[in-house]
Amino acid sequence: MGPLDALIHLFNFFLPAFGMALLAPTLARLAFWKTLRGQWWIQARGVAAVGAGVLVGGLLLTGRDGAMLTYGALVLSSALVIWWTGLR
């Protein structure tokens, strides 16, 4: 495996966290448009950072990438970050 392949694998490993970082704050804006103003970038960065940590933790805990437990934890952690940064 060459360096480009390793980089592609690393990008694909973190892609769910980055996808949630774009999707979750955007959908939260649609649901809570009066409460969440001007905090999208803060929430997107927080969801990306926490999501990356959850993916690494899930890999270490389960021993493999792509476990449904990890993806469930990713969704819950994304919701917690949005709640912590804008809805509490």
SULJODA-V179668 format. One record per residue. N is the residue number from 0. RES is the residue in one small letter. PHI is phi in whole degrees, -180 to 180 (* if undefined). OMEGA is omega in degrees with one decimal (none if undefined). NEAR is the number of other ideal C-beta (glycine too) atoms within 8 Angstrom. Layout:
N&RES&PHI&OMEGA&NEAR + N&RES&PHI&OMEGA&NEAR
This chain:
0&m&*&-179.3&4 + 1&g&-86&-179.1&5 + 2&p&-66&178.3&5 + 3&l&-68&177.4&6 + 4&d&-63&178.5&8 + 5&a&-63&178.8&9 + 6&l&-66&177.9&8 + 7&i&-65&177.9&8 + 8&h&-64&178.6&9 + 9&l&-65&177.6&8 + 10&f&-62&179.9&8 + 11&n&-68&176.8&7 + 12&f&-66&-177.4&9 + 13&f&-90&-178.2&10 + 14&l&-59&176.9&8 + 15&p&-61&178.2&10 + 16&a&-67&179.2&14 + 17&f&-70&175.9&10 + 18&g&-64&176.9&8 + 19&m&-66&178.9&14 + 20&a&-66&176.3&14 + 21&l&-86&-172.8&9 + 22&l&-79&-172.5&8 + 23&a&-64&178.3&14 + 24&p&-65&178.7&15 + 25&t&-67&178.3&9 + 26&l&-69&176.4&8 + 27&a&-65&176.3&13 + 28&r&-63&-179.2&10 + 29&l&-69&-177.4&6 + 30&a&-82&-175.6&6 + 31&f&-123&-172.3&9 + 32&w&-69&177.9&7 + 33&k&-82&-175.9&5 + 34&t&-81&-174.5&7 + 35&l&-98&177.9&13 + 36&r&-126&174.6&5 + 37&g&72&-177.3&3 + 38&q&-118&-174.6&10 + 39&w&-61&-177.0&10 + 40&w&-64&178.1&6 + 41&i&-63&179.9&8 + 42&q&-68&179.5&16 + 43&a&-64&177.3&11 + 44&r&-65&179.5&9 + 45&g&-64&179.2&11 + 46&v&-65&179.4&17 + 47&a&-65&-178.2&12 + 48&a&-67&-179.7&8 + 49&v&-67&178.6&12 + 50&g&-63&177.2&16 + 51&a&-64&176.8&10 + 52&g&-64&178.3&8 + 53&v&-65&179.1&13 + 54&l&-65&177.6&15 + 55&v&-66&177.5&8 + 56&g&-62&177.4&10 + 57&g&-66&176.9&13 + 58&l&-65&179.1&12 + 59&l&-70&-177.2&7 + 60&l&-75&-175.6&8 + 61&t&-94&179.2&9 + 62&g&85&178.3&5 + 63&r&-150&180.0&6 + 64&d&-86&172.2&7 + 65&g&85&177.8&5 + 66&a&-74&-178.8&9 + 67&m&-63&175.6&5 + 68&l&-60&179.2&9 + 69&t&-66&-179.8&16 + 70&y&-69&174.7&10 + 71&g&-64&176.9&8 + 72&a&-65&177.1&11 + 73&l&-64&179.3&15 + 74&v&-66&179.9&9 + 75&l&-65&179.6&8 + 76&s&-67&176.9&12 + 77&s&-64&177.7&14 + 78&a&-64&178.7&9 + 79&l&-66&178.2&9 + 80&v&-64&179.1&13 + 81&i&-65&178.2&14 + 82&w&-64&-175.5&9 + 83&w&-66&-175.0&8 + 84&t&-90&-176.5&9 + 85&g&-147&-173.2&12 + 86&l&-111&-178.7&8 + 87&r&-85&none&4
